[in-house]
Amino acid sequence: MPDSYGKRARRDVNAKKLVAREERRVARAQRRTDRDAGLIEKGVPIGAAEQAEFLPDAEELAKMTKEADAIE
């Protein structure tokens, strides 16, 4: 099902997309100036805490490996 059907709804959807695009552009420009000023490090902003949310710890990894071996 599309986001919209009528002209007004399409116009509203396009306006929302335009606002979101502008917000992303402003955020990128702000990060660029912050990097140039040395406020944030250059590169991809992934920290140890964020990686820990997605990666299993050693015990969890061992458990997953043991379960996978049991299946095979």
mmCIF file as Biopython writes it, N, C-alpha, C and O atoms, coordinates in Angstrom:
data_model
#
loop_
_atom_site.group_PDB
_atom_site.id
_atom_site.type_symbol
_atom_site.label_atom_id
_atom_site.label_alt_id
_atom_site.label_comp_id
_atom_site.label_asym_id
_atom_site.label_entity_id
_atom_site.label_seq_id
_atom_site.pdbx_PDB_ins_code
_atom_site.Cartn_x
_atom_site.Cartn_y
_atom_site.Cartn_z
_atom_site.occupancy
_atom_site.B_iso_or_equiv
_atom_site.auth_seq_id
_atom_site.auth_asym_id
_atom_site.pdbx_PDB_model_num
ATOM 1   N N  . MET A ? 1  ? 0.853  -1.170  0.000  1.0 0.0 1  A 1 
ATOM 2   C CA . MET A ? 1  ? 0.000  0.000   0.000  1.0 0.0 1  A 1 
ATOM 3   C C  . MET A ? 1  ? 0.906  1.242   0.000  1.0 0.0 1  A 1 
ATOM 4   O O  . MET A ? 1  ? 1.851  1.306   0.786  1.0 0.0 1  A 1 
ATOM 5   N N  . PRO A ? 2  ? 0.641  2.203   -0.845 1.0 0.0 2  A 1 
ATOM 6   C CA . PRO A ? 2  ? 1.483  3.394   -0.909 1.0 0.0 2  A 1 
ATOM 7   C C  . PRO A ? 2  ? 1.302  4.284   0.317  1.0 0.0 2  A 1 
ATOM 8   O O  . PRO A ? 2  ? 0.347  4.133   1.079  1.0 0.0 2  A 1 
ATOM 9   N N  . ASP A ? 3  ? 2.237  5.213   0.488  1.0 0.0 3  A 1 
ATOM 10  C CA . ASP A ? 3  ? 2.152  6.154   1.610  1.0 0.0 3  A 1 
ATOM 11  C C  . ASP A ? 3  ? 0.910  7.026   1.506  1.0 0.0 3  A 1 
ATOM 12  O O  . ASP A ? 3  ? 0.335  7.429   2.517  1.0 0.0 3  A 1 
ATOM 13  N N  . SER A ? 4  ? 0.505  7.311   0.283  1.0 0.0 4  A 1 
ATOM 14  C CA . SER A ? 4  ? -0.599 8.235   0.093  1.0 0.0 4  A 1 
ATOM 15  C C  . SER A ? 4  ? -1.373 7.888   -1.169 1.0 0.0 4  A 1 
ATOM 16  O O  . SER A ? 4  ? -0.910 7.117   -2.010 1.0 0.0 4  A 1 
ATOM 17  N N  . TYR A ? 5  ? -2.555 8.471   -1.284 1.0 0.0 5  A 1 
ATOM 18  C CA . TYR A ? 5  ? -3.362 8.257   -2.476 1.0 0.0 5  A 1 
ATOM 19  C C  . TYR A ? 5  ? -3.606 9.555   -3.225 1.0 0.0 5  A 1 
ATOM 20  O O  . TYR A ? 5  ? -3.373 9.610   -4.432 1.0 0.0 5  A 1 
ATOM 21  N N  . GLY A ? 6  ? -4.061 10.585  -2.562 1.0 0.0 6  A 1 
ATOM 22  C CA . GLY A ? 6  ? -4.449 11.819  -3.226 1.0 0.0 6  A 1 
ATOM 23  C C  . GLY A ? 6  ? -3.314 12.813  -3.354 1.0 0.0 6  A 1 
ATOM 24  O O  . GLY A ? 6  ? -2.221 12.612  -2.825 1.0 0.0 6  A 1 
ATOM 25  N N  . LYS A ? 7  ? -3.603 13.909  -4.083 1.0 0.0 7  A 1 
ATOM 26  C CA . LYS A ? 7  ? -2.594 14.945  -4.299 1.0 0.0 7  A 1 
ATOM 27  C C  . LYS A ? 7  ? -2.155 15.576  -2.981 1.0 0.0 7  A 1 
ATOM 28  O O  . LYS A ? 7  ? -0.966 15.794  -2.750 1.0 0.0 7  A 1 
ATOM 29  N N  . ARG A ? 8  ? -3.127 15.864  -2.124 1.0 0.0 8  A 1 
ATOM 30  C CA . ARG A ? 8  ? -2.812 16.512  -0.850 1.0 0.0 8  A 1 
ATOM 31  C C  . ARG A ? 8  ? -1.949 15.595  0.013  1.0 0.0 8  A 1 
ATOM 32  O O  . ARG A ? 8  ? -0.984 16.047  0.631  1.0 0.0 8  A 1 
ATOM 33  N N  . ALA A ? 9  ? -2.294 14.312  0.055  1.0 0.0 9  A 1 
ATOM 34  C CA . ALA A ? 9  ? -1.516 13.369  0.852  1.0 0.0 9  A 1 
ATOM 35  C C  . ALA A ? 9  ? -0.107 13.219  0.287  1.0 0.0 9  A 1 
ATOM 36  O O  . ALA A ? 9  ? 0.857  13.158  1.050  1.0 0.0 9  A 1 
ATOM 37  N N  . ARG A ? 10 ? 0.028  13.160  -1.037 1.0 0.0 10 A 1 
ATOM 38  C CA . ARG A ? 10 ? 1.362  13.082  -1.643 1.0 0.0 10 A 1 
ATOM 39  C C  . ARG A ? 10 ? 2.181  14.324  -1.318 1.0 0.0 10 A 1 
ATOM 40  O O  . ARG A ? 10 ? 3.371  14.240  -1.015 1.0 0.0 10 A 1 
ATOM 41  N N  . ARG A ? 11 ? 1.525  15.472  -1.388 1.0 0.0 11 A 1 
ATOM 42  C CA . ARG A ? 11 ? 2.201  16.724  -1.072 1.0 0.0 11 A 1 
ATOM 43  C C  . ARG A ? 11 ? 2.683  16.723  0.385  1.0 0.0 11 A 1 
ATOM 44  O O  . ARG A ? 11 ? 3.797  17.155  0.680  1.0 0.0 11 A 1 
ATOM 45  N N  . ASP A ? 12 ? 1.828  16.231  1.287  1.0 0.0 12 A 1 
ATOM 46  C CA . ASP A ? 12 ? 2.210  16.175  2.699  1.0 0.0 12 A 1 
ATOM 47  C C  . ASP A ? 12 ? 3.379  15.222  2.921  1.0 0.0 12 A 1 
ATOM 48  O O  . ASP A ? 12 ? 4.297  15.533  3.681  1.0 0.0 12 A 1 
ATOM 49  N N  . VAL A ? 13 ? 3.351  14.061  2.262  1.0 0.0 13 A 1 
ATOM 50  C CA . VAL A ? 13 ? 4.438  13.086  2.396  1.0 0.0 13 A 1 
ATOM 51  C C  . VAL A ? 13 ? 5.733  13.676  1.869  1.0 0.0 13 A 1 
ATOM 52  O O  . VAL A ? 13 ? 6.782  13.546  2.500  1.0 0.0 13 A 1 
ATOM 53  N N  . ASN A ? 14 ? 5.664  14.328  0.707  1.0 0.0 14 A 1 
ATOM 54  C CA . ASN A ? 14 ? 6.864  14.935  0.139  1.0 0.0 14 A 1 
ATOM 55  C C  . ASN A ? 14 ? 7.392  16.057  1.023  1.0 0.0 14 A 1 
ATOM 56  O O  . ASN A ? 14 ? 8.605  16.240  1.130  1.0 0.0 14 A 1 
ATOM 57  N N  . ALA A ? 15 ? 6.499  16.811  1.656  1.0 0.0 15 A 1 
ATOM 58  C CA . ALA A ? 15 ? 6.928  17.882  2.559  1.0 0.0 15 A 1 
ATOM 59  C C  . ALA A ? 15 ? 7.641  17.299  3.784  1.0 0.0 15 A 1 
ATOM 60  O O  . ALA A ? 15 ? 8.653  17.837  4.235  1.0 0.0 15 A 1 
ATOM 61  N N  . LYS A ? 16 ? 7.104  16.194  4.317  1.0 0.0 16 A 1 
ATOM 62  C CA . LYS A ? 16 ? 7.754  15.548  5.463  1.0 0.0 16 A 1 
ATOM 63  C C  . LYS A ? 16 ? 9.138  15.032  5.084  1.0 0.0 16 A 1 
ATOM 64  O O  . LYS A ? 16 ? 10.090 15.161  5.853  1.0 0.0 16 A 1 
ATOM 65  N N  . LYS A ? 17 ? 9.242  14.444  3.884  1.0 0.0 17 A 1 
ATOM 66  C CA . LYS A ? 17 ? 10.536 13.946  3.422  1.0 0.0 17 A 1 
ATOM 67  C C  . LYS A ? 17 ? 11.525 15.086  3.235  1.0 0.0 17 A 1 
ATOM 68  O O  . LYS A ? 17 ? 12.707 14.939  3.546  1.0 0.0 17 A 1 
ATOM 69  N N  . LEU A ? 18 ? 11.057 16.211  2.734  1.0 0.0 18 A 1 
ATOM 70  C CA . LEU A ? 18 ? 11.918 17.368  2.536  1.0 0.0 18 A 1 
ATOM 71  C C  . LEU A ? 18 ? 12.427 17.901  3.871  1.0 0.0 18 A 1 
ATOM 72  O O  . LEU A ? 18 ? 13.598 18.259  3.992  1.0 0.0 18 A 1 
ATOM 73  N N  . VAL A ? 19 ? 11.551 17.954  4.873  1.0 0.0 19 A 1 
ATOM 74  C CA . VAL A ? 19 ? 11.952 18.410  6.210  1.0 0.0 19 A 1 
ATOM 75  C C  . VAL A ? 19 ? 12.978 17.452  6.806  1.0 0.0 19 A 1 
ATOM 76  O O  . VAL A ? 19 ? 13.971 17.892  7.385  1.0 0.0 19 A 1 
ATOM 77  N N  . ALA A ? 20 ? 12.750 16.154  6.670  1.0 0.0 20 A 1 
ATOM 78  C CA . ALA A ? 20 ? 13.687 15.159  7.204  1.0 0.0 20 A 1 
ATOM 79  C C  . ALA A ? 20 ? 15.037 15.271  6.507  1.0 0.0 20 A 1 
ATOM 80  O O  . ALA A ? 20 ? 16.077 15.171  7.157  1.0 0.0 20 A 1 
ATOM 81  N N  . ARG A ? 21 ? 15.033 15.479  5.185  1.0 0.0 21 A 1 
ATOM 82  C CA . ARG A ? 21 ? 16.277 15.621  4.430  1.0 0.0 21 A 1 
ATOM 83  C C  . ARG A ? 21 ? 17.055 16.848  4.903  1.0 0.0 21 A 1 
ATOM 84  O O  . ARG A ? 21 ? 18.276 16.797  5.050  1.0 0.0 21 A 1 
ATOM 85  N N  . GLU A ? 22 ? 16.349 17.941  5.138  1.0 0.0 22 A 1 
ATOM 86  C CA . GLU A ? 22 ? 16.999 19.169  5.607  1.0 0.0 22 A 1 
ATOM 87  C C  . GLU A ? 22 ? 17.578 18.984  7.012  1.0 0.0 22 A 1 
ATOM 88  O O  . GLU A ? 22 ? 18.672 19.469  7.299  1.0 0.0 22 A 1 
ATOM 89  N N  . GLU A ? 23 ? 16.845 18.280  7.894  1.0 0.0 23 A 1 
ATOM 90  C CA . GLU A ? 23 ? 17.353 18.014  9.245  1.0 0.0 23 A 1 
ATOM 91  C C  . GLU A ? 23 ? 18.623 17.180  9.195  1.0 0.0 23 A 1 
ATOM 92  O O  . GLU A ? 23 ? 19.566 17.444  9.941  1.0 0.0 23 A 1 
ATOM 93  N N  . ARG A ? 24 ? 18.659 16.174  8.323  1.0 0.0 24 A 1 
ATOM 94  C CA . ARG A ? 24 ? 19.872 15.351  8.182  1.0 0.0 24 A 1 
ATOM 95  C C  . ARG A ? 24 ? 21.033 16.175  7.654  1.0 0.0 24 A 1 
ATOM 96  O O  . ARG A ? 24 ? 22.169 16.008  8.098  1.0 0.0 24 A 1 
ATOM 97  N N  . ARG A ? 25 ? 20.751 17.080  6.691  1.0 0.0 25 A 1 
ATOM 98  C CA . ARG A ? 25 ? 21.794 17.932  6.126  1.0 0.0 25 A 1 
ATOM 99  C C  . ARG A ? 25 ? 22.383 18.856  7.196  1.0 0.0 25 A 1 
ATOM 100 O O  . ARG A ? 25 ? 23.599 19.026  7.275  1.0 0.0 25 A 1 
ATOM 101 N N  . VAL A ? 26 ? 21.511 19.449  8.017  1.0 0.0 26 A 1 
ATOM 102 C CA . VAL A ? 26 ? 21.970 20.338  9.085  1.0 0.0 26 A 1 
ATOM 103 C C  . VAL A ? 26 ? 22.795 19.555  10.109 1.0 0.0 26 A 1 
ATOM 104 O O  . VAL A ? 26 ? 23.819 20.046  10.583 1.0 0.0 26 A 1 
ATOM 105 N N  . ALA A ? 27 ? 22.355 18.340  10.454 1.0 0.0 27 A 1 
ATOM 106 C CA . ALA A ? 27 ? 23.092 17.511  11.415 1.0 0.0 27 A 1 
ATOM 107 C C  . ALA A ? 27 ? 24.468 17.133  10.877 1.0 0.0 27 A 1 
ATOM 108 O O  . ALA A ? 27 ? 25.452 17.149  11.617 1.0 0.0 27 A 1 
ATOM 109 N N  . ARG A ? 28 ? 24.540 16.789  9.576  1.0 0.0 28 A 1 
ATOM 110 C CA . ARG A ? 28 ? 25.839 16.469  8.971  1.0 0.0 28 A 1 
ATOM 111 C C  . ARG A ? 28 ? 26.763 17.666  8.992  1.0 0.0 28 A 1 
ATOM 112 O O  . ARG A ? 28 ? 27.948 17.536  9.300  1.0 0.0 28 A 1 
ATOM 113 N N  . ALA A ? 29 ? 26.229 18.832  8.666  1.0 0.0 29 A 1 
ATOM 114 C CA . ALA A ? 29 ? 27.052 20.049  8.668  1.0 0.0 29 A 1 
ATOM 115 C C  . ALA A ? 29 ? 27.557 20.354  10.074 1.0 0.0 29 A 1 
ATOM 116 O O  . ALA A ? 29 ? 28.698 20.784  10.242 1.0 0.0 29 A 1 
ATOM 117 N N  . GLN A ? 30 ? 26.716 20.135  11.088 1.0 0.0 30 A 1 
ATOM 118 C CA . GLN A ? 30 ? 27.127 20.382  12.473 1.0 0.0 30 A 1 
ATOM 119 C C  . GLN A ? 30 ? 28.219 19.406  12.893 1.0 0.0 30 A 1 
ATOM 120 O O  . GLN A ? 30 ? 29.196 19.803  13.529 1.0 0.0 30 A 1 
ATOM 121 N N  . ARG A ? 31 ? 28.061 18.128  12.541 1.0 0.0 31 A 1 
ATOM 122 C CA . ARG A ? 31 ? 29.104 17.150  12.869 1.0 0.0 31 A 1 
ATOM 123 C C  . ARG A ? 31 ? 30.409 17.493  12.174 1.0 0.0 31 A 1 
ATOM 124 O O  . ARG A ? 31 ? 31.482 17.338  12.756 1.0 0.0 31 A 1 
ATOM 125 N N  . ARG A ? 32 ? 30.326 17.963  10.926 1.0 0.0 32 A 1 
ATOM 126 C CA . ARG A ? 32 ? 31.526 18.334  10.179 1.0 0.0 32 A 1 
ATOM 127 C C  . ARG A ? 32 ? 32.258 19.482  10.862 1.0 0.0 32 A 1 
ATOM 128 O O  . ARG A ? 32 ? 33.483 19.454  10.982 1.0 0.0 32 A 1 
ATOM 129 N N  . THR A ? 33 ? 31.516 20.489  11.309 1.0 0.0 33 A 1 
ATOM 130 C CA . THR A ? 33 ? 32.166 21.618  11.997 1.0 0.0 33 A 1 
ATOM 131 C C  . THR A ? 33 ? 32.723 21.182  13.348 1.0 0.0 33 A 1 
ATOM 132 O O  . THR A ? 33 ? 33.785 21.649  13.760 1.0 0.0 33 A 1 
ATOM 133 N N  . ASP A ? 34 ? 32.014 20.290  14.042 1.0 0.0 34 A 1 
ATOM 134 C CA . ASP A ? 34 ? 32.515 19.779  15.324 1.0 0.0 34 A 1 
ATOM 135 C C  . ASP A ? 34 ? 33.801 18.984  15.128 1.0 0.0 34 A 1 
ATOM 136 O O  . ASP A ? 34 ? 34.723 19.092  15.936 1.0 0.0 34 A 1 
ATOM 137 N N  . ARG A ? 35 ? 33.870 18.187  14.061 1.0 0.0 35 A 1 
ATOM 138 C CA . ARG A ? 35 ? 35.098 17.435  13.781 1.0 0.0 35 A 1 
ATOM 139 C C  . ARG A ? 35 ? 36.246 18.380  13.466 1.0 0.0 35 A 1 
ATOM 140 O O  . ARG A ? 35 ? 37.364 18.188  13.943 1.0 0.0 35 A 1 
ATOM 141 N N  . ASP A ? 36 ? 35.968 19.403  12.660 1.0 0.0 36 A 1 
ATOM 142 C CA . ASP A ? 36 ? 37.017 20.368  12.313 1.0 0.0 36 A 1 
ATOM 143 C C  . ASP A ? 36 ? 37.513 21.119  13.541 1.0 0.0 36 A 1 
ATOM 144 O O  . ASP A ? 36 ? 38.688 21.477  13.620 1.0 0.0 36 A 1 
ATOM 145 N N  . ALA A ? 37 ? 36.616 21.358  14.502 1.0 0.0 37 A 1 
ATOM 146 C CA . ALA A ? 37 ? 36.990 22.048  15.730 1.0 0.0 37 A 1 
ATOM 147 C C  . ALA A ? 37 ? 37.650 21.114  16.729 1.0 0.0 37 A 1 
ATOM 148 O O  . ALA A ? 37 ? 38.194 21.572  17.734 1.0 0.0 37 A 1 
ATOM 149 N N  . GLY A ? 38 ? 37.611 19.804  16.470 1.0 0.0 38 A 1 
ATOM 150 C CA . GLY A ? 38 ? 38.223 18.833  17.363 1.0 0.0 38 A 1 
ATOM 151 C C  . GLY A ? 38 ? 37.336 18.406  18.514 1.0 0.0 38 A 1 
ATOM 152 O O  . GLY A ? 38 ? 37.813 17.784  19.463 1.0 0.0 38 A 1 
ATOM 153 N N  . LEU A ? 39 ? 36.055 18.729  18.447 1.0 0.0 39 A 1 
ATOM 154 C CA . LEU A ? 39 ? 35.141 18.362  19.531 1.0 0.0 39 A 1 
ATOM 155 C C  . LEU A ? 39 ? 34.788 16.884  19.506 1.0 0.0 39 A 1 
ATOM 156 O O  . LEU A ? 39 ? 34.568 16.278  20.555 1.0 0.0 39 A 1 
ATOM 157 N N  . ILE A ? 40 ? 34.732 16.302  18.315 1.0 0.0 40 A 1 
ATOM 158 C CA . ILE A ? 40 ? 34.480 14.870  18.194 1.0 0.0 40 A 1 
ATOM 159 C C  . ILE A ? 40 ? 35.551 14.265  17.302 1.0 0.0 40 A 1 
ATOM 160 O O  . ILE A ? 40 ? 36.137 14.950  16.463 1.0 0.0 40 A 1 
ATOM 161 N N  . GLU A ? 41 ? 35.801 12.970  17.492 1.0 0.0 41 A 1 
ATOM 162 C CA . GLU A ? 41 ? 36.842 12.288  16.720 1.0 0.0 41 A 1 
ATOM 163 C C  . GLU A ? 41 ? 36.375 12.059  15.293 1.0 0.0 41 A 1 
ATOM 164 O O  . GLU A ? 41 ? 35.180 11.933  15.026 1.0 0.0 41 A 1 
ATOM 165 N N  . LYS A ? 42 ? 37.332 12.008  14.385 1.0 0.0 42 A 1 
ATOM 166 C CA . LYS A ? 42 ? 37.007 11.724  12.993 1.0 0.0 42 A 1 
ATOM 167 C C  . LYS A ? 42 ? 36.729 10.233  12.847 1.0 0.0 42 A 1 
ATOM 168 O O  . LYS A ? 42 ? 37.276 9.421   13.592 1.0 0.0 42 A 1 
ATOM 169 N N  . GLY A ? 43 ? 35.895 9.881   11.904 1.0 0.0 43 A 1 
ATOM 170 C CA . GLY A ? 43 ? 35.589 8.485   11.641 1.0 0.0 43 A 1 
ATOM 171 C C  . GLY A ? 43 ? 34.168 8.137   12.022 1.0 0.0 43 A 1 
ATOM 172 O O  . GLY A ? 43 ? 33.364 9.003   12.366 1.0 0.0 43 A 1 
ATOM 173 N N  . VAL A ? 44 ? 33.880 6.864   11.952 1.0 0.0 44 A 1 
ATOM 174 C CA . VAL A ? 44 ? 32.543 6.361   12.246 1.0 0.0 44 A 1 
ATOM 175 C C  . VAL A ? 44 ? 32.302 6.436   13.750 1.0 0.0 44 A 1 
ATOM 176 O O  . VAL A ? 44 ? 33.126 5.945   14.523 1.0 0.0 44 A 1 
ATOM 177 N N  . PRO A ? 45 ? 31.196 7.037   14.187 1.0 0.0 45 A 1 
ATOM 178 C CA . PRO A ? 45 ? 30.943 7.210   15.614 1.0 0.0 45 A 1 
ATOM 179 C C  . PRO A ? 45 ? 30.340 5.981   16.280 1.0 0.0 45 A 1 
ATOM 180 O O  . PRO A ? 45 ? 29.188 6.011   16.714 1.0 0.0 45 A 1 
ATOM 181 N N  . ILE A ? 46 ? 31.117 4.891   16.362 1.0 0.0 46 A 1 
ATOM 182 C CA . ILE A ? 46 ? 30.658 3.690   17.060 1.0 0.0 46 A 1 
ATOM 183 C C  . ILE A ? 46 ? 31.550 3.494   18.272 1.0 0.0 46 A 1 
ATOM 184 O O  . ILE A ? 46 ? 32.766 3.356   18.139 1.0 0.0 46 A 1 
ATOM 185 N N  . GLY A ? 47 ? 30.955 3.482   19.437 1.0 0.0 47 A 1 
ATOM 186 C CA . GLY A ? 47 ? 31.710 3.319   20.669 1.0 0.0 47 A 1 
ATOM 187 C C  . GLY A ? 47 ? 31.579 1.911   21.213 1.0 0.0 47 A 1 
ATOM 188 O O  . GLY A ? 47 ? 30.809 1.101   20.695 1.0 0.0 47 A 1 
ATOM 189 N N  . ALA A ? 48 ? 32.334 1.625   22.259 1.0 0.0 48 A 1 
ATOM 190 C CA . ALA A ? 48 ? 32.316 0.290   22.860 1.0 0.0 48 A 1 
ATOM 191 C C  . ALA A ? 48 ? 30.933 -0.065  23.403 1.0 0.0 48 A 1 
ATOM 192 O O  . ALA A ? 48 ? 30.508 -1.215  23.297 1.0 0.0 48 A 1 
ATOM 193 N N  . ALA A ? 49 ? 30.229 0.901   23.979 1.0 0.0 49 A 1 
ATOM 194 C CA . ALA A ? 49 ? 28.909 0.622   24.542 1.0 0.0 49 A 1 
ATOM 195 C C  . ALA A ? 49 ? 27.926 0.233   23.450 1.0 0.0 49 A 1 
ATOM 196 O O  . ALA A ? 49 ? 27.091 -0.650  23.649 1.0 0.0 49 A 1 
ATOM 197 N N  . GLU A ? 50 ? 28.020 0.887   22.296 1.0 0.0 50 A 1 
ATOM 198 C CA . GLU A ? 50 ? 27.103 0.565   21.218 1.0 0.0 50 A 1 
ATOM 199 C C  . GLU A ? 50 ? 27.383 -0.817  20.650 1.0 0.0 50 A 1 
ATOM 200 O O  . GLU A ? 50 ? 26.453 -1.555  20.325 1.0 0.0 50 A 1 
ATOM 201 N N  . GLN A ? 51 ? 28.662 -1.177  20.528 1.0 0.0 51 A 1 
ATOM 202 C CA . GLN A ? 51 ? 28.991 -2.493  20.001 1.0 0.0 51 A 1 
ATOM 203 C C  . GLN A ? 51 ? 28.514 -3.581  20.954 1.0 0.0 51 A 1 
ATOM 204 O O  . GLN A ? 51 ? 28.070 -4.640  20.512 1.0 0.0 51 A 1 
ATOM 205 N N  . ALA A ? 52 ? 28.601 -3.331  22.249 1.0 0.0 52 A 1 
ATOM 206 C CA . ALA A ? 52 ? 28.198 -4.324  23.222 1.0 0.0 52 A 1 
ATOM 207 C C  . ALA A ? 52 ? 26.712 -4.652  23.104 1.0 0.0 52 A 1 
ATOM 208 O O  . ALA A ? 52 ? 26.288 -5.749  23.469 1.0 0.0 52 A 1 
ATOM 209 N N  . GLU A ? 53 ? 25.924 -3.712  22.598 1.0 0.0 53 A 1 
ATOM 210 C CA . GLU A ? 53 ? 24.499 -3.970  22.438 1.0 0.0 53 A 1 
ATOM 211 C C  . GLU A ? 53 ? 24.239 -5.016  21.357 1.0 0.0 53 A 1 
ATOM 212 O O  . GLU A ? 53 ? 23.255 -5.752  21.430 1.0 0.0 53 A 1 
ATOM 213 N N  . PHE A ? 54 ? 25.107 -5.084  20.366 1.0 0.0 54 A 1 
ATOM 214 C CA . PHE A ? 54 ? 24.864 -5.954  19.223 1.0 0.0 54 A 1 
ATOM 215 C C  . PHE A ? 54 ? 25.681 -7.237  19.270 1.0 0.0 54 A 1 
ATOM 216 O O  . PHE A ? 54 ? 25.244 -8.261  18.744 1.0 0.0 54 A 1 
ATOM 217 N N  . LEU A ? 55 ? 26.839 -7.205  19.879 1.0 0.0 55 A 1 
ATOM 218 C CA . LEU A ? 55 ? 27.714 -8.364  19.895 1.0 0.0 55 A 1 
ATOM 219 C C  . LEU A ? 55 ? 27.500 -9.170  21.169 1.0 0.0 55 A 1 
ATOM 220 O O  . LEU A ? 55 ? 27.351 -8.586  22.242 1.0 0.0 55 A 1 
ATOM 221 N N  . PRO A ? 56 ? 27.481 -10.493 21.078 1.0 0.0 56 A 1 
ATOM 222 C CA . PRO A ? 56 ? 27.328 -11.299 22.288 1.0 0.0 56 A 1 
ATOM 223 C C  . PRO A ? 56 ? 28.630 -11.310 23.094 1.0 0.0 56 A 1 
ATOM 224 O O  . PRO A ? 56 ? 29.721 -11.204 22.534 1.0 0.0 56 A 1 
ATOM 225 N N  . ASP A ? 57 ? 28.495 -11.441 24.419 1.0 0.0 57 A 1 
ATOM 226 C CA . ASP A ? 57 ? 29.695 -11.540 25.243 1.0 0.0 57 A 1 
ATOM 227 C C  . ASP A ? 57 ? 30.270 -12.958 25.134 1.0 0.0 57 A 1 
ATOM 228 O O  . ASP A ? 57 ? 29.694 -13.807 24.454 1.0 0.0 57 A 1 
ATOM 229 N N  . ALA A ? 58 ? 31.396 -13.218 25.796 1.0 0.0 58 A 1 
ATOM 230 C CA . ALA A ? 58 ? 32.103 -14.495 25.650 1.0 0.0 58 A 1 
ATOM 231 C C  . ALA A ? 58 ? 31.235 -15.683 26.072 1.0 0.0 58 A 1 
ATOM 232 O O  . ALA A ? 58 ? 31.205 -16.708 25.391 1.0 0.0 58 A 1 
ATOM 233 N N  . GLU A ? 59 ? 30.526 -15.539 27.205 1.0 0.0 59 A 1 
ATOM 234 C CA . GLU A ? 59 ? 29.676 -16.641 27.685 1.0 0.0 59 A 1 
ATOM 235 C C  . GLU A ? 59 ? 28.545 -16.935 26.707 1.0 0.0 59 A 1 
ATOM 236 O O  . GLU A ? 59 ? 28.246 -18.094 26.419 1.0 0.0 59 A 1 
ATOM 237 N N  . GLU A ? 60 ? 27.922 -15.876 26.200 1.0 0.0 60 A 1 
ATOM 238 C CA . GLU A ? 60 ? 26.828 -16.042 25.262 1.0 0.0 60 A 1 
ATOM 239 C C  . GLU A ? 60 ? 27.315 -16.682 23.963 1.0 0.0 60 A 1 
ATOM 240 O O  . GLU A ? 60 ? 26.639 -17.535 23.389 1.0 0.0 60 A 1 
ATOM 241 N N  . LEU A ? 61 ? 28.501 -16.259 23.505 1.0 0.0 61 A 1 
ATOM 242 C CA . LEU A ? 61 ? 29.075 -16.807 22.285 1.0 0.0 61 A 1 
ATOM 243 C C  . LEU A ? 61 ? 29.392 -18.295 22.455 1.0 0.0 61 A 1 
ATOM 244 O O  . LEU A ? 61 ? 29.149 -19.093 21.550 1.0 0.0 61 A 1 
ATOM 245 N N  . ALA A ? 62 ? 29.937 -18.662 23.623 1.0 0.0 62 A 1 
ATOM 246 C CA . ALA A ? 62 ? 30.243 -20.067 23.887 1.0 0.0 62 A 1 
ATOM 247 C C  . ALA A ? 62 ? 28.964 -20.905 23.900 1.0 0.0 62 A 1 
ATOM 248 O O  . ALA A ? 62 ? 28.932 -22.019 23.377 1.0 0.0 62 A 1 
ATOM 249 N N  . LYS A ? 63 ? 27.916 -20.353 24.504 1.0 0.0 63 A 1 
ATOM 250 C CA . LYS A ? 63 ? 26.639 -21.063 24.564 1.0 0.0 63 A 1 
ATOM 251 C C  . LYS A ? 63 ? 26.058 -21.255 23.157 1.0 0.0 63 A 1 
ATOM 252 O O  . LYS A ? 63 ? 25.552 -22.328 22.829 1.0 0.0 63 A 1 
ATOM 253 N N  . MET A ? 64 ? 26.138 -20.199 22.329 1.0 0.0 64 A 1 
ATOM 254 C CA . MET A ? 64 ? 25.620 -20.282 20.966 1.0 0.0 64 A 1 
ATOM 255 C C  . MET A ? 64 ? 26.411 -21.293 20.150 1.0 0.0 64 A 1 
ATOM 256 O O  . MET A ? 64 ? 25.832 -22.040 19.362 1.0 0.0 64 A 1 
ATOM 257 N N  . THR A ? 65 ? 27.728 -21.324 20.330 1.0 0.0 65 A 1 
ATOM 258 C CA . THR A ? 65 ? 28.570 -22.270 19.609 1.0 0.0 65 A 1 
ATOM 259 C C  . THR A ? 65 ? 28.246 -23.697 20.030 1.0 0.0 65 A 1 
ATOM 260 O O  . THR A ? 65 ? 28.172 -24.599 19.196 1.0 0.0 65 A 1 
ATOM 261 N N  . LYS A ? 66 ? 28.052 -23.894 21.336 1.0 0.0 66 A 1 
ATOM 262 C CA . LYS A ? 66 ? 27.734 -25.231 21.850 1.0 0.0 66 A 1 
ATOM 263 C C  . LYS A ? 66 ? 26.385 -25.707 21.308 1.0 0.0 66 A 1 
ATOM 264 O O  . LYS A ? 66 ? 26.236 -26.875 20.949 1.0 0.0 66 A 1 
ATOM 265 N N  . GLU A ? 67 ? 25.414 -24.810 21.251 1.0 0.0 67 A 1 
ATOM 266 C CA . GLU A ? 67 ? 24.102 -25.181 20.710 1.0 0.0 67 A 1 
ATOM 267 C C  . GLU A ? 67 ? 24.182 -25.501 19.218 1.0 0.0 67 A 1 
ATOM 268 O O  . GLU A ? 67 ? 23.529 -26.427 18.737 1.0 0.0 67 A 1 
ATOM 269 N N  . ALA A ? 68 ? 24.982 -24.729 18.497 1.0 0.0 68 A 1 
ATOM 270 C CA . ALA A ? 68 ? 25.145 -24.973 17.056 1.0 0.0 68 A 1 
ATOM 271 C C  . ALA A ? 68 ? 25.831 -26.304 16.806 1.0 0.0 68 A 1 
ATOM 272 O O  . ALA A ? 68 ? 25.473 -27.016 15.868 1.0 0.0 68 A 1 
ATOM 273 N N  . ASP A ? 69 ? 26.815 -26.653 17.633 1.0 0.0 69 A 1 
ATOM 274 C CA . ASP A ? 69 ? 27.503 -27.933 17.493 1.0 0.0 69 A 1 
ATOM 275 C C  . ASP A ? 69 ? 26.572 -29.102 17.817 1.0 0.0 69 A 1 
ATOM 276 O O  . ASP A ? 69 ? 26.661 -30.166 17.205 1.0 0.0 69 A 1 
ATOM 277 N N  . ALA A ? 70 ? 25.684 -28.893 18.782 1.0 0.0 70 A 1 
ATOM 278 C CA . ALA A ? 70 ? 24.739 -29.949 19.165 1.0 0.0 70 A 1 
ATOM 279 C C  . ALA A ? 70 ? 23.742 -30.216 18.037 1.0 0.0 70 A 1 
ATOM 280 O O  . ALA A ? 70 ? 23.300 -31.351 17.858 1.0 0.0 70 A 1 
ATOM 281 N N  . ILE A ? 71 ? 23.396 -29.203 17.294 1.0 0.0 71 A 1 
ATOM 282 C CA . ILE A ? 71 ? 22.431 -29.356 16.189 1.0 0.0 71 A 1 
ATOM 283 C C  . ILE A ? 71 ? 23.076 -30.162 15.054 1.0 0.0 71 A 1 
ATOM 284 O O  . ILE A ? 71 ? 22.432 -31.013 14.440 1.0 0.0 71 A 1 
ATOM 285 N N  . GLU A ? 72 ? 24.335 -29.884 14.790 1.0 0.0 72 A 1 
ATOM 286 C CA . GLU A ? 72 ? 25.033 -30.573 13.696 1.0 0.0 72 A 1 
ATOM 287 C C  . GLU A ? 72 ? 25.314 -31.971 14.123 1.0 0.0 72 A 1 
ATOM 288 O O  . GLU A ? 72 ? 25.896 -32.744 13.362 1.0 0.0 72 A 1 
#
